[in-house]
Amino acid sequence: MRRRVTGSALALALLVTPLLGCSSQEQVVMVNTPPTHTPNPAPSVPVDQSLVRYVSPTGDDHNFAGTRERPWRTLKTAFKRLYAGQVLYVRGGSYHETIDHIHLHAGRADKPITVLAYPGENPVLVGSISLRRPANWLIDNLDVTGDPTVPASLQPSFMVKVVGGRAWTWQNSEFTGTTGRANVMITRWGLIEPAGFKFRDNCLHDVPQPPQGSTNLFLGPMKWGAKGIVSHNVIFNYDGQPNVRLGSAAGAPYRVKLVSNTIFGGSLGISVRGRPHHVKISRNIVGGSFGPAEIRFPQGVSLGTTVTNNVAVNATQILRPKVREHVHGFSNVVLPENPSFVDTTRCDGFQSGIDAMIPYGASAP
């Protein structure tokens, strides 16, 4: 049962300090407990069993149809053989694979391609996966972890990489232990992808110290047609690496919303580079890092990017004073004390005992 706020904790929550804007823009801290976020339920399965496929660590890729009685063996084979309207059940266990250079068939808005864990089981991809231009794909409850046994010369730069795509979703999954530069990278294809993507209700953690520049989540260069939302994720780290990187010297995201995430620990909460265009950073909990500010912007103008209604915990400021002159933002607040998280070493531990924190972060409605 979540501990309710007591007098001293409530006083602390009500005395948060605004970071941007004048006092008239101070955010009203809610005292009454609003509803909390409900994670996305498992996708529905078609009644027509001819559309259902199976993959299992004990299966065989020589099986023709991937039926329940004769499942495929590898995710790489299964992904290549899925068509619009089909559902892939992934049986529990470990899949030791490097998935790349595969052609993905496109789903449709009314007939998506769905990948989900078999009910009551926990499948884990041990290795890496690179998906190019998934269209109307939904991946649910497929965890990915790095494989340290792969020789360094064969390690991919990114454990999970999604290039472009349209109307795809990856949700309810855990990403941990990358051996490369990021647990998850999302980047562009052409001028208009990724478009309409959703990365939500996931947990990303445990980025190793080397190589320098590693991060949990990296949103890479995108062009004017891109659009997507990253929401209700828990992202935490205890090594000297930042948690989220938005952009690089090669470019930055377009029209991405980073909304209602809990980002904690590491050397920095969010590192912004490459002049992102119309990126919205809102209602996140960010804090617990070693840096003087939780969100770091480069010198210069960020086109249309806003930083609003975020709360910093265990921190002194969200943005440095010079950055506030260039980045539009208001109603950001600082909570300099511990937010009473249950356990900052577990994906499910970032529940705060302070009711005033409920409108922010991964648990927000």
DACORTA-V959005 format. One record per residue. RES is the residue in one letter. SS is DSSP state (h for helix, s for strand, l for the rest). D_FIRST is the distance of its C-alpha to the first C-alpha in Angstrom with 1 decimal. Layout:
res | ss | d_first
RES | SS | D_FIRST
RES | SS | D_FIRST
This chain:
res | ss | d_first
M | l | 0.0
R | l | 3.8
R | l | 6.3
R | l | 9.0
V | l | 12.5
T | l | 14.9
G | h | 18.7
S | h | 19.8
A | h | 17.3
L | h | 18.3
A | h | 21.9
L | h | 21.7
A | h | 20.3
L | h | 23.1
L | l | 25.8
V | l | 25.6
T | s | 29.1
P | s | 30.8
L | l | 32.5
L | l | 34.8
G | l | 36.7
C | l | 37.6
S | h | 35.6
S | h | 36.1
Q | h | 34.1
E | l | 31.0
Q | l | 27.9
V | l | 26.2
V | l | 22.6
M | l | 20.3
V | l | 18.5
N | l | 17.3
T | l | 14.3
P | l | 16.1
P | l | 15.0
T | l | 13.7
H | l | 15.9
T | l | 16.2
P | l | 17.9
N | l | 21.4
P | l | 21.9
A | l | 24.5
P | l | 28.0
S | l | 30.0
V | l | 32.7
P | l | 36.2
V | l | 37.7
D | l | 40.8
Q | h | 40.2
S | h | 43.2
L | h | 41.1
V | s | 38.5
R | s | 39.1
Y | s | 37.5
V | s | 37.5
S | l | 36.7
P | l | 37.3
T | l | 39.6
G | l | 41.5
D | l | 44.8
D | l | 45.8
H | l | 49.1
N | l | 47.5
F | l | 48.8
A | l | 46.0
G | l | 42.7
T | l | 42.0
R | l | 39.3
E | l | 42.0
R | l | 43.6
P | l | 41.0
W | s | 41.9
R | l | 41.2
T | l | 40.3
L | h | 38.3
K | h | 41.4
T | h | 43.5
A | h | 40.9
F | h | 40.3
K | h | 44.1
R | l | 44.5
L | l | 42.1
Y | l | 43.5
A | l | 42.4
G | l | 40.3
Q | l | 39.4
V | s | 36.1
L | s | 35.6
Y | s | 33.2
V | s | 32.4
R | l | 32.0
G | l | 29.7
G | s | 31.2
S | s | 32.8
Y | s | 35.5
H | s | 37.6
E | s | 39.4
T | s | 40.8
I | s | 40.9
D | l | 43.3
H | l | 46.5
I | l | 45.5
H | l | 46.5
L | l | 43.7
H | l | 44.8
A | l | 43.5
G | l | 41.2
R | l | 41.8
A | l | 39.6
D | l | 39.9
K | l | 40.0
P | l | 37.6
I | s | 37.4
T | s | 34.0
V | s | 32.7
L | s | 29.5
A | s | 27.9
Y | l | 28.9
P | l | 26.0
G | l | 23.8
E | l | 25.8
N | l | 25.5
P | s | 28.8
V | s | 29.4
L | s | 32.6
V | s | 33.8
G | s | 36.4
S | s | 36.9
I | s | 37.4
S | s | 39.5
L | s | 39.7
R | s | 42.5
R | l | 42.4
P | l | 39.9
A | s | 40.4
N | l | 37.9
W | s | 35.9
L | s | 32.2
I | s | 30.5
D | s | 27.1
N | l | 25.0
L | l | 27.9
D | s | 27.0
V | s | 29.8
T | s | 30.4
G | l | 33.6
D | l | 36.2
P | l | 37.6
T | l | 40.4
V | l | 42.1
P | l | 45.1
A | h | 44.6
S | h | 47.6
L | h | 45.9
Q | l | 42.4
P | l | 41.7
S | l | 41.1
F | s | 37.8
M | s | 35.4
V | s | 34.6
K | s | 37.2
V | s | 37.5
V | s | 40.8
G | l | 41.3
G | l | 40.5
R | s | 39.7
A | l | 36.7
W | l | 34.8
T | s | 31.0
W | s | 29.0
Q | s | 25.3
N | l | 22.2
S | l | 23.9
E | s | 23.8
F | s | 26.8
T | s | 27.5
G | l | 30.3
T | l | 33.2
T | l | 36.6
G | l | 38.1
R | l | 37.6
A | s | 34.3
N | s | 31.6
V | s | 32.2
M | s | 35.3
I | s | 36.1
T | s | 39.6
R | l | 42.5
W | s | 45.2
G | l | 48.2
L | l | 47.8
I | l | 45.3
E | s | 42.7
P | l | 39.8
A | s | 39.4
G | s | 36.3
F | s | 34.1
K | s | 30.2
F | s | 28.2
R | s | 24.5
D | l | 21.0
N | l | 22.3
C | s | 21.6
L | s | 24.5
H | s | 24.8
D | l | 27.1
V | l | 30.4
P | l | 33.1
Q | l | 35.3
P | l | 38.5
P | l | 39.9
Q | l | 39.8
G | l | 38.5
S | l | 35.8
T | s | 32.7
N | s | 29.6
L | s | 30.7
F | s | 34.3
L | s | 35.5
G | l | 39.2
P | l | 42.3
M | l | 42.5
K | l | 45.2
W | l | 45.4
G | l | 44.4
A | l | 41.0
K | s | 37.8
G | s | 34.1
I | s | 30.5
V | s | 28.0
S | s | 24.5
H | l | 20.8
N | l | 21.5
V | s | 19.9
I | s | 23.0
F | s | 23.0
N | s | 25.7
Y | l | 26.7
D | l | 30.4
G | l | 33.1
Q | l | 32.9
P | s | 31.7
N | s | 28.8
V | s | 30.5
R | s | 34.2
L | s | 35.8
G | l | 39.4
S | s | 42.1
A | l | 45.8
A | l | 46.5
G | s | 44.6
A | l | 41.3
P | l | 39.1
Y | s | 40.1
R | l | 38.0
V | s | 34.6
K | s | 31.4
L | s | 28.8
V | s | 26.0
S | l | 22.2
N | l | 21.9
T | s | 20.1
I | s | 23.0
F | s | 22.5
G | s | 24.9
G | l | 28.4
S | l | 31.6
L | s | 31.0
G | s | 28.5
I | s | 31.1
S | s | 34.8
V | s | 37.0
R | l | 40.6
G | l | 43.5
R | l | 43.1
P | l | 40.5
H | s | 41.5
H | l | 39.3
V | l | 36.0
K | s | 33.1
I | s | 30.3
S | s | 27.7
R | l | 24.1
N | l | 23.3
I | s | 21.3
V | s | 23.9
G | s | 24.3
G | l | 24.4
S | l | 27.8
F | l | 31.0
G | l | 33.1
P | l | 34.2
A | l | 32.9
E | l | 30.0
I | s | 32.2
R | s | 35.8
F | l | 38.6
P | l | 42.2
Q | l | 44.9
G | l | 46.3
V | l | 45.3
S | l | 42.4
L | l | 43.6
G | l | 41.3
T | l | 38.1
T | s | 35.5
V | s | 32.6
T | s | 30.6
N | l | 27.3
N | l | 25.8
V | s | 23.7
A | s | 24.7
V | s | 22.4
N | l | 23.8
A | l | 27.1
T | l | 30.3
Q | l | 31.2
I | l | 30.7
L | l | 34.4
R | l | 37.5
P | h | 39.8
K | h | 42.6
V | h | 40.4
R | h | 39.3
E | l | 43.0
H | l | 42.9
V | l | 39.4
H | s | 38.4
G | s | 35.1
F | s | 33.4
S | l | 30.2
N | l | 28.8
V | s | 26.9
V | s | 26.2
L | s | 23.3
P | l | 25.0
E | l | 22.2
N | l | 19.2
P | l | 16.6
S | l | 13.7
F | s | 13.0
V | l | 10.8
D | l | 13.9
T | l | 17.2
T | l | 18.7
R | l | 16.8
C | h | 16.9
D | h | 13.1
G | h | 12.5
F | l | 13.6
Q | l | 10.5
S | s | 11.4
G | l | 9.9
I | l | 12.9
D | h | 13.0
A | h | 16.7
M | h | 16.2
I | l | 14.8
P | l | 18.4
Y | l | 19.2
G | l | 18.9
A | l | 17.8
S | l | 14.7
A | l | 17.1
P | l | 18.3
